[in-house]
């Protein structure tokens, strides 16, 4: 073989191997491509499966914190998280839209709506820590100016424009926590308020709360979170005091969790300094004031109320209702600036209820016209009906006066109550005219022997104050020491507060009140008194407390507790009835039972009562003596009637009253 042939053979072999190597490489590349494609397919499928499995999972901030803690412990690593997260500027257009929607809903409060919107935009501009409070706002103004509606509407708008996953506003009513013994209850409610999805926590009635809980709120505002005095764990979503100090899920502080706190009050922010301190007031930059409604806003609100009434009648009652403009004028005339919209809503509600009655009681009523001319009248099918929408307080007051007039004796007590009523009425008028009012105590002390009419007068006081608009409800809650003082440590304050809560809007009548204090060692009784005194101050506009008891014992009771004495300027003595008054009471009791007392029995009755009263017994000279005597006479009369069926059944004869000297 020549060298040339040998060279050619080598070249062929070489190129043949290269071709073989190329094929192997190409085959390998194809395999790798197929493997990569299959791997991507598997990963994509796994991702879809994972998304499907976790789409319904909702992890709270506490869950994520615990997961972070577990990872750091199990893998011995540290996960850094930024202390402050600057969110940057949110869209100005979004907040312009929020302001527009808010001011269209809350009529007559354009300035407050603008300031409130700015307060919610502020954290987006200056930045905030998601583990702390996002912002704190004081929203203040008179009742009926739309403060609560403004907060609720903002919650709705935050969700509408994608700034929150929830529209819920959590209401934290601090009036529920007036004693330090309610700490666990308060912390549980605060934990729920701060850990939920709600973007806003509305805090109200903090003037009535225990100072210890207000200090926690102040710490939340100033520090973004508050440190707890004890360590807690979660069990069934309830805070339980931790007993195992090594527990990994101990809660020793409450973070703000990016919530906006809105403190709602009637008072000017400077007057809140006594509650929260100067640092708290200075720290809050957004102080939003709602104004009393001007003429234009009032007209728009009345139009809105009437439009809502017409729509409701159409939708619920299938009734076309035409509202004459005289109704607008009437609503305008009954508007009370201090009550705002609340002074109009009850009348509109009554009109609707009257429309419901018409729809139920009359057939084929499709169209109704409502007008006002001295009375509010509904006109339909050539029929005219006066609607009962006028406040019945006047009729109730006349009924109370009638009952007062029928009460025997107690002239000094009656005159005092009428004088107090007149003074309270004048104060209301002065307040409506923007004049200063004289702050007077409405709390009373009734002293005297049992059966002298104290409970009866207390019941009339509650109704009278309701009819005059001083009290909202007018109920009488009658209690004794056993209803206020607990049986073990930590029981008294919540027990007393529950009684006070039931009496709000009315009168709390404490009989034998001197039994609340049994000496300086009676810690339970002192706790009940302290709780009562604080509640009287916190609810001075919507609670009247009347203490009742023997004259001597009540005097000693007040001297032992100067705090009570200073709050009860109205001490009313209920004197024992005279013999003549007891005779008249006996006649009234018999009349109430459909009996009459024979004329020849009246003088002996009066002489008997006078004789008993002269014995100077605490139970003499009281109405119970007269009642017992009448009831005994009815029993004696029944025996007499069986022996003499022809006798008058409704007459109590002299012989039926066994007076002891006959």
C-alpha positions in Angstrom: 0.0 0.0 0.0 1.4 3.3 -1.0 1.8 6.1 1.4 -0.9 8.0 -0.3 -3.4 5.1 0.1 -2.4 4.7 3.7 -3.0 8.4 4.4 -6.4 8.3 2.7 -7.4 5.3 4.8 -6.4 7.1 8.0 -8.3 10.2 7.0 -11.4 8.1 6.3 -11.2 6.4 9.6 -10.7 9.7 11.4 -13.7 11.3 9.7 -15.7 8.2 10.3 -15.0 8.5 14.1 -15.8 12.2 14.1 -19.1 11.4 12.4 -19.8 8.8 15.1 -18.9 11.2 17.9 -21.2 13.8 16.4 -24.1 11.3 16.3 -23.5 10.4 19.9 -23.4 14.1 20.9 -26.6 14.8 18.9 -28.3 11.9 20.5 -27.3 13.1 24.0 -28.5 16.6 23.3 -31.9 15.2 22.1 -32.2 13.1 25.3 -31.3 16.1 27.5 -33.9 18.3 25.7 -36.5 15.6 26.2 -35.6 15.3 29.9 -35.7 19.1 30.4 -39.1 19.3 28.7 -40.4 16.4 30.9 -38.9 18.1 34.0 -40.5 21.4 33.2 -43.8 19.6 32.6 -43.5 17.9 36.0 -42.6 21.1 37.8 -45.4 22.9 36.1 -47.9 20.3 37.1 -46.6 20.2 40.7 -47.0 24.0 40.9 -50.6 23.7 39.7 -51.2 21.0 42.2 -49.7 23.1 45.0 -51.8 26.1 44.0 -54.9 24.0 44.0 -54.1 22.6 47.4 -53.3 26.0 49.0 -55.9 28.2 47.3 -58.2 28.1 50.3 -55.5 28.6 52.9 -55.6 31.9 54.8 -52.5 32.5 56.9 -52.8 35.2 59.6 -49.8 37.3 60.7 -49.5 35.2 63.8 -49.2 32.0 61.6 -46.5 33.5 59.5 -44.6 34.7 62.6 -44.8 31.2 64.1 -43.6 29.7 60.8 -40.7 32.1 60.7 -39.8 31.1 64.3 -40.0 27.4 63.5 -37.7 27.7 60.4 -35.1 29.6 62.3 -35.1 27.1 65.2 -35.1 23.9 63.0 -32.5 25.1 60.5 -30.4 27.2 62.9 -30.7 30.2 60.6 -31.8 33.8 61.0 -34.3 35.4 58.7 -33.9 39.1 58.4 -37.1 41.2 58.0 -37.0 45.0 57.6 -38.2 46.9 60.6 -39.9 49.5 58.5 -41.6 49.0 55.2 -42.0 52.2 53.2 -45.0 51.7 51.0 -44.5 54.8 48.9 -47.1 57.1 47.5 -50.5 55.6 46.8 -52.4 56.9 43.8 -53.7 60.4 44.3 -56.5 59.6 42.0 -57.7 56.7 44.2 -57.9 58.9 47.2 -59.6 61.7 45.2 -62.2 59.1 44.3 -62.5 58.0 48.0 -63.0 61.6 49.1 -65.6 62.1 46.4 -67.6 59.0 47.4 -67.2 59.8 51.1 -68.5 63.4 50.8 -71.4 62.3 48.7 -72.5 59.9 51.4 -71.8 62.0 54.5 -73.8 65.1 53.7 -72.7 68.5 55.0 -69.2 67.3 56.2 -67.0 68.1 53.2 -64.2 69.5 55.4 -64.3 66.5 57.7 -64.4 64.0 54.8 -61.4 65.7 53.2 -59.4 65.6 56.5 -60.5 62.0 57.1 -59.4 60.9 53.6 -56.0 62.6 54.1 -55.6 60.7 57.4 -55.9 57.4 55.6 -53.6 58.5 52.8 -50.9 59.7 55.1 -49.3 56.3 55.9 -48.9 55.6 52.1 -47.0 58.8 51.8 -44.7 58.7 54.8 -44.4 55.0 55.2 -45.4 52.6 58.0 -44.4 49.4 59.8 -46.9 46.7 59.0 -46.4 45.2 62.5 -47.4 48.4 64.2 -50.3 50.8 64.1 -50.7 52.2 60.6 -52.2 55.5 61.8 -54.3 56.9 64.7 -57.1 59.4 64.2 -59.3 61.4 66.6 -62.8 61.9 65.1 -64.8 64.3 67.3 -68.0 66.3 67.0 -71.6 66.4 68.2 -74.0 63.4 68.1 -75.9 63.0 64.9 -73.1 64.5 62.7 -72.3 61.2 60.9 -69.1 60.2 62.7 -69.9 56.5 62.9 -71.3 56.5 59.3 -68.1 58.2 58.1 -65.9 55.4 59.6 -68.1 52.6 58.2 -68.2 54.2 54.8 -64.4 54.5 54.7 -64.1 50.8 55.5 -66.3 50.1 52.5 -64.3 52.4 50.2 -61.0 50.9 51.2 -62.1 47.6 50.0 -63.8 49.0 46.9 -60.6 50.6 45.7 -58.4 47.7 46.5 -56.6 49.1 49.6 -58.0 46.4 51.9 -59.2 42.8 51.7 -62.1 43.6 54.1 -64.6 46.4 54.6 -65.2 45.5 58.3 -64.8 48.0 61.1 -64.2 46.5 64.5 -66.1 48.4 67.2 -64.2 48.5 70.6 -66.7 49.9 73.1 -64.6 50.8 76.1 -67.6 51.3 78.3 -67.5 47.5 78.7 -64.2 47.6 80.6 -64.7 49.9 83.6 -63.0 47.7 86.2 -59.4 46.4 86.2 -60.8 43.0 87.0 -62.0 42.8 83.4 -58.4 42.7 82.0 -58.7 39.3 80.3 -62.0 40.3 78.6 -60.4 43.5 77.4 -57.2 41.8 76.1 -59.3 39.2 74.3 -61.4 41.8 72.5 -58.3 43.9 71.7 -56.5 40.8 70.4 -59.4 40.1 68.1 -59.6 43.7 67.0 -55.9 43.8 66.1 -55.5 40.3 64.5 -58.6 40.2 62.2 -58.8 41.3 58.6 -60.6 44.5 59.5 -58.5 47.5 58.4 -60.1 49.9 61.0 -60.7 49.7 64.8 -63.2 52.2 66.0 -62.7 53.0 69.7 -65.5 54.8 71.6 -66.6 55.6 75.1 -63.0 55.5 76.3 -64.0 58.2 78.8 -65.8 55.5 80.8 -63.0 52.9 80.7 -60.6 51.9 83.5 -57.5 54.0 83.2 -55.3 50.9 82.9 -56.9 49.9 79.6 -56.7 53.5 78.3 -53.0 53.4 79.1 -52.7 50.3 76.9 -54.4 52.1 74.0 -52.0 55.1 74.5 -49.1 52.7 74.3 -50.4 51.3 71.1 -50.6 54.7 69.6 -47.2 55.9 70.8 -45.2 52.7 70.3 -47.2 50.8 67.7 -47.7 47.9 70.1 -48.3 47.4 73.8 -46.4 45.1 76.2 -48.6 42.9 78.4 -48.2 42.6 82.1 -48.7 38.8 81.9 -47.8 36.1 79.3 -50.7 34.4 77.4 -51.2 31.6 74.9 -54.0 30.9 72.4 -56.4 28.1 73.0 -59.4 27.8 70.8 -58.7 31.4 69.8 -59.0 32.5 73.4 -56.2 34.2 75.4 -55.2 32.0 78.3 -52.6 33.0 80.9 -49.4 31.0 80.2 -48.3 28.6 82.9 -45.5 27.0 80.9 -42.7 29.6 80.6 -41.0 27.4 77.9 -44.0 27.5 75.6 -43.0 28.6 72.1 -46.2 30.5 71.2 -46.3 32.8 74.2 -48.0 36.2 73.6 -46.4 38.9 75.7 -47.3 41.9 73.6 -49.9 43.0 71.1 -48.8 44.5 67.8 -50.7 47.0 65.8 -50.8 44.8 62.7 -51.2 47.7 60.3 -54.6 48.8 61.7 -55.9 52.3 61.7 -57.3 53.3 65.1 -60.1 55.8 65.1 -61.0 57.4 68.5 -64.5 58.7 68.4 -65.6 61.3 70.9 -67.8 64.3 71.5 -65.0 66.1 73.3 -62.4 68.4 71.8 -59.0 66.6 71.7 -57.5 68.9 74.3 -60.1 67.7 76.8 -58.9 64.1 76.2 -55.5 65.0 77.7 -56.7 63.9 81.2 -57.5 60.5 79.8 -54.5 59.7 77.6 -51.9 62.4 78.4 -50.2 65.1 76.4 -47.8 62.9 74.5 -50.8 60.9 73.1 -52.5 64.1 71.9 -49.4 65.5 70.4 -48.5 62.3 68.6 -51.8 62.1 66.7 -51.5 64.3 63.7 -55.0 63.7 62.3 -57.7 65.3 64.4 -60.9 65.4 62.4 -63.9 67.5 63.5 -67.5 67.0 62.2 -69.6 70.2 62.2 -73.2 70.8 63.1 -75.4 70.7 59.9 -75.9 74.0 58.2 -79.2 75.0 56.4 -78.1 73.6 53.0 -76.9 70.3 54.4 -80.1 69.9 56.5 -82.2 70.3 53.4 -80.2 67.7 51.5 -80.4 65.2 54.4 -84.2 65.7 54.6 -84.5 65.1 50.9 -82.4 62.0 51.2 -84.5 60.6 54.1 -87.7 61.2 52.1 -86.3 59.6 49.0 -85.3 56.6 51.0 -88.8 56.4 52.5 -90.4 56.5 49.1 -88.1 53.8 47.8 -88.7 51.6 50.8 -92.5 51.9 50.4 -92.2 51.0 46.8 -90.0 48.0 47.3 -91.4 46.6 50.5 -95.1 47.6 50.3 -95.5 47.9 46.5 -97.0 51.3 47.2 -96.4 54.5 45.4 -96.0 57.3 47.9 -96.0 61.0 47.1 -94.5 63.2 49.8 -95.9 66.8 49.9 -93.3 69.5 50.5 -95.0 70.4 53.7 -93.4 67.2 55.2 -90.0 68.6 54.4 -90.9 71.8 56.3 -92.2 69.8 59.2 -89.1 67.7 59.5 -87.0 70.9 59.3 -89.1 72.4 62.2 -88.4 69.5 64.6 -84.7 69.3 63.8 -82.5 69.6 67.0 -78.9 70.7 66.2 -77.5 68.8 69.3 -79.1 65.5 68.2 -78.4 65.9 64.4 -80.0 63.4 62.2 -81.1 61.4 65.2 -83.8 64.0 65.8 -85.3 63.3 62.4 -85.0 59.5 61.9 -87.6 58.4 64.5 -90.3 60.5 62.8 -89.5 59.1 59.4 -89.5 55.6 60.8 -93.0 56.2 62.4 -94.3 57.4 59.0 -93.1 54.2 57.4 -94.7 52.1 60.2 -98.0 53.9 59.6 -97.7 53.1 55.9 -97.2 49.4 56.8 -100.5 49.6 58.8 -102.3 51.1 55.9 -101.0 48.4 53.5 -102.1 45.6 56.0 -105.5 47.1 56.9 -106.7 48.5 53.6 -107.2 46.7 50.4 -106.2 48.0 46.9 -104.0 50.9 48.2 -101.6 51.6 45.4 -101.0 55.3 45.7 -100.8 57.4 48.9 -100.1 61.1 49.4 -98.6 62.3 52.7 -99.0 65.9 53.7 -98.8 68.0 56.8 -101.3 70.6 58.1 -101.3 70.7 61.9 -101.1 66.9 61.7 -99.4 64.5 59.3 -102.1 63.0 57.1 -102.2 60.1 54.5 -104.7 60.5 51.6 -105.7 57.5 49.5 -108.8 56.2 47.7 -110.7 59.4 48.7 -109.8 58.5 52.4 -107.9 60.7 54.8 -106.2 59.3 57.9 -104.2 61.1 60.5 -100.9 59.4 61.1 -99.7 58.8 64.7 -96.1 60.1 64.4 -96.2 62.8 67.1 -94.0 62.1 70.2 -96.2 60.8 72.9 -94.1 62.3 75.7 -96.6 65.1 76.3 -99.4 62.6 76.9 -97.1 60.6 79.2 -96.2 63.7 81.2 -99.9 64.5 81.7 -100.5 60.9 82.9 -97.6 61.2 85.3 -98.9 64.5 86.7 -102.3 62.8 87.2 -100.7 60.0 89.2 -98.7 62.5 91.3 -101.9 64.4 92.1 -103.6 61.1 93.2 -100.7 60.3 95.6 -101.7 61.1 99.2 -99.5 63.6 101.0 -95.8 64.0 100.1 -96.4 67.6 99.1 -92.8 68.7 99.8 -91.5 65.8 97.7 -93.8 66.6 94.8 -92.9 70.3 94.8 -89.2 69.5 94.8 -89.5 67.1 91.8 -91.5 69.7 89.9 -88.9 72.3 90.6 -86.1 70.0 89.5 -88.0 69.2 86.3 -88.4 72.9 85.5 -84.7 73.5 86.1 -83.7 70.6 83.8 -86.0 71.9 81.1 -84.6 75.4 81.2 -81.0 73.9 80.9 -82.1 72.0 77.8 -83.4 75.2 76.2 -80.3 77.1 77.1 -78.2 74.4 75.6 -80.1 74.5 72.4 -79.6 78.2 72.2 -75.9 77.9 72.7 -76.0 79.4 76.2 -74.1 78.1 79.2 -75.9 75.7 81.5 -75.7 75.1 85.2 -74.5 71.6 85.8 -76.7 70.1 88.5 -76.7 66.7 90.1 -79.8 64.6 89.2 -78.9 61.9 91.7 -81.1 61.7 94.9 -81.3 60.3 98.3 -84.7 59.3 99.7 -84.7 59.0 103.5 -87.5 57.9 105.7 -89.2 54.8 107.2 -90.4 51.9 105.0 -93.8 52.3 103.3 -93.6 56.1 102.9 -93.8 56.1 99.1 -90.1 56.1 98.2 -90.3 53.3 95.5 -93.5 54.8 94.1 -91.9 58.2 93.7 -88.7 56.7 92.2 -90.7 55.0 89.6 -92.5 58.3 88.7 -89.1 60.1 88.6 -87.8 57.6 86.0 -90.9 58.1 83.8 -90.9 61.9 84.3 -87.3 62.3 83.3 -87.9 60.1 80.2 -91.0 62.2 79.2 -88.9 65.4 79.6 -86.1 64.0 77.4 -83.6 63.9 80.3 -83.4 60.1 80.2 -83.5 57.9 77.1 -85.4 54.8 78.4 -87.0 55.6 81.7 -86.9 52.2 83.3 -86.5 51.7 87.1 -84.0 49.0 88.2 -84.5 48.3 91.9 -81.6 46.5 93.8 -80.1 45.9 97.2 -76.6 45.1 98.4 -77.0 41.4 97.4 -77.4 42.5 93.7 -74.2 44.6 93.8 -71.7 42.9 96.1 -70.0 39.7 94.9 -69.1 36.6 96.9 -65.4 36.4 96.0 -62.5 38.5 94.9 -62.9 40.0 91.4 -66.7 39.3 91.4 -68.0 42.6 92.8 -67.0 45.1 90.1 -68.3 43.1 87.1 -71.5 42.4 89.1 -72.0 46.0 89.9 -71.3 47.1 86.3 -73.8 44.6 84.9 -76.5 46.2 87.1 -75.4 49.7 86.1 -75.5 48.7 82.4 -79.1 47.4 82.8 -80.1 50.8 84.4 -78.5 53.1 81.7 -81.1 55.4 80.3 -83.2 55.1 83.5 -83.0 55.1 87.3 -81.0 52.8 89.5 -82.8 52.6 92.9 -80.8 51.1 95.7 -82.9 50.2 98.7 -81.3 50.0 102.2 -78.2 51.6 100.5 -76.5 52.1 103.9 -75.9 48.3 103.9 -73.3 48.8 101.1 -70.8 50.1 103.7 -70.1 47.9 106.7 -66.9 49.5 107.9 -63.4 50.0 106.5 -62.8 46.3 106.4 -65.7 45.6 104.0 -63.5 45.6 100.9 -66.3 44.2 98.7 -68.8 46.9 99.7 -66.2 49.6 99.2 -65.4 48.2 95.7 -69.1 48.3 94.8 -69.3 51.9 96.0 -66.2 52.9 94.0 -67.6 51.3 90.9 -70.9 53.0 91.4 -69.3 56.5 92.0 -67.3 56.2 88.8 -70.3 55.0 86.8 -72.3 58.0 88.0 -69.6 60.3 86.7 -69.2 58.5 83.4 -72.9 58.3 82.7 -74.1 61.5 84.3 -76.2 62.4 81.3 -78.0 59.0 81.1 -78.3 57.6 84.6 -80.0 58.7 87.8 -79.0 56.9 91.0 -81.4 57.1 93.9 -80.3 55.8 97.3 -83.0 55.0 99.9 -83.0 54.0 103.5 -83.8 54.9 107.1 -83.0 58.5 107.9 -80.4 57.9 110.7 -78.6 55.1 108.9 -78.4 57.0 105.6 -76.9 60.0 107.4 -74.2 57.8 109.0 -73.6 56.1 105.7 -72.9 59.5 103.9 -70.7 60.7 106.7 -68.6 57.6 106.3 -68.2 58.1 102.5 -67.5 61.7 101.5 -67.2 60.7 97.8 -70.9 59.7 97.8 -72.1 62.7 99.9 -70.6 65.2 97.4 -72.5 63.6 94.5 -75.9 63.5 96.1 -77.0 67.1 96.6 -80.7 66.2 96.5 -81.7 64.7 99.8 -85.4 64.2 100.2 -87.0 63.3 103.5 -90.2 61.2 103.3 -92.1 61.9 106.5 -94.5 59.4 108.0 -98.1 59.8 107.0 -100.5 61.4 109.3 -103.6 59.5 110.6 -105.8 61.4 108.1 -103.4 60.7 105.2 -103.3 57.0 106.1 -107.1 56.9 106.1 -107.1 58.5 102.6 -104.6 55.9 101.4 -106.8 53.1 102.7 -109.7 54.6 100.7 -107.5 54.7 97.6 -106.3 51.1 98.1 -109.9 49.9 98.5 -111.0 51.8 95.4 -108.2 50.1 93.4 -109.6 46.7 94.4 -113.2 47.8 93.5 -114.3 48.4 97.1 -115.6 51.4 99.0 -115.2 52.0 102.7 -118.5 52.8 104.5 -118.6 56.4 105.7 -119.1 55.4 109.3 -115.8 53.5 109.2 -113.6 56.4 108.1 -113.4 58.3 111.3 -112.5 55.2 113.4 -109.9 54.3 110.8 -108.3 57.8 111.1 -108.3 57.6 114.9 -106.7 54.2 114.8 -104.0 55.3 112.4 -103.2 58.3 114.6 -103.0 56.1 117.7 -100.6 53.6 116.0 -98.4 56.5 114.7 -98.1 57.9 118.2 -96.3 54.8 119.3 -93.3 56.0 117.3 -92.6 52.6 115.7 -90.6 52.7 112.4 -93.3 50.7 110.7 -96.1 53.0 112.0 -97.5 55.7 109.9 -96.7 54.0 106.6 -98.7 52.9 103.6 -98.1 49.2 104.3 -100.1 49.5 107.5 -103.1 50.9 105.5 -102.7 48.2 102.8 -102.6 45.3 105.3 -105.6 46.7 107.1 -107.7 46.9 103.9 -106.7 43.4 102.9 -107.7 42.0 106.3 -111.0 43.8 106.0 -111.7 42.1 102.7 -111.1 38.7 104.2 -113.4 39.6 107.1 -116.1 40.9 104.7 -116.0 37.6 102.8 -116.9 35.7 105.9 -119.7 38.2 106.7 -121.1 37.9 103.1 -121.4 34.1 103.4 -123.5 34.6 106.6 -125.5 37.5 105.0 -125.7 37.0 101.2 -128.0 40.1 100.8 -125.3 42.5 102.0 -123.5 44.8 99.5 -120.5 43.0 98.1 -118.3 46.0 97.4 -118.8 47.8 100.7 -116.3 47.4 103.6 -118.2 48.0 106.7 -116.9 49.3 110.0 -117.1 45.9 111.5 -114.9 44.4 108.8 -112.0 46.6 110.2 -111.0 44.9 113.4 -109.1 47.9 114.8 -108.1 46.3 118.1 -110.1 48.7 120.3 -113.5 47.4 119.2 
